[in-house]
């Protein structure tokens, strides 16, 4: 992108967004797709979206969506 991290963060803030919020949206969408359309274990989904600890992934997923990864896997 050829801009500094600080410039990117400032531009995101000016647009009303934050890097962490964007990262979480991308992680949630990818995790939901993997849970619904693959047979990967939840720990493997966690690793795929950047979590080293499955428990932290489950907490984050519940915060993002209001449901557990296991519940998301069962819904279509």
C-alpha positions in Angstrom: 0.0 0.0 0.0 3.1 2.2 0.3 1.8 4.1 3.4 2.9 3.9 7.0 0.9 2.1 9.6 0.1 5.4 11.4 -1.2 6.9 8.1 -3.4 3.9 7.5 -4.8 4.0 11.0 -5.4 7.8 10.7 -7.2 7.3 7.4 -9.3 4.5 8.8 -10.3 6.6 11.8 -11.2 9.5 9.5 -13.5 7.1 7.6 -15.1 6.0 10.9 -13.4 2.6 11.1 -10.6 0.9 13.0 -8.1 -1.7 11.9 -9.2 -4.1 14.7 -12.8 -3.9 13.7 -11.9 -4.7 10.1 -9.7 -7.6 11.1 -12.5 -9.0 13.3 -15.1 -8.7 10.4 -12.7 -10.6 8.1 -12.0 -13.2 10.7 -15.7 -13.7 11.5 -16.7 -14.1 7.8 -13.9 -16.5 7.1 -14.6 -18.5 10.3 -18.3 -18.7 9.5 -17.7 -19.9 5.9 -15.3 -22.6 7.2 -17.7 -23.7 9.9 -20.6 -24.0 7.5 -18.8 -25.5 4.4 -15.9 -27.6 5.7 -15.4 -30.5 8.1 -12.4 -28.9 9.8 -12.3 -29.2 13.6 -13.1 -26.0 15.4 -9.5 -25.8 16.6 -8.4 -25.9 13.0 -10.8 -23.2 12.0 -9.4 -21.1 14.9 -5.9 -21.6 13.6 -7.0 -20.8 10.1 -8.3 -17.4 11.1 -5.3 -16.5 13.3 -6.0 -17.8 16.8 -3.5 -20.0 18.6 -6.0 -20.9 21.3 -9.3 -22.5 20.5 -10.9 -21.1 23.7 -10.0 -17.6 22.7 -11.5 -18.2 19.3 -14.8 -19.5 20.8 -15.0 -16.4 23.0 -14.3 -14.1 20.1 -16.8 -15.9 17.8 -19.5 -15.6 20.4 -18.7 -11.9 20.9 -18.9 -11.3 17.1 -22.0 -13.3 16.4 -23.8 -14.0 19.6 -23.6 -17.8 19.1 -21.0 -20.5 19.5 -18.9 -21.9 16.7 -20.7 -25.3 17.2 -24.1 -23.6 16.8 -22.9 -21.8 13.7 -21.8 -25.1 12.2 -25.2 -26.6 12.6 -27.1 -23.7 11.0 -27.3 -23.3 7.2 
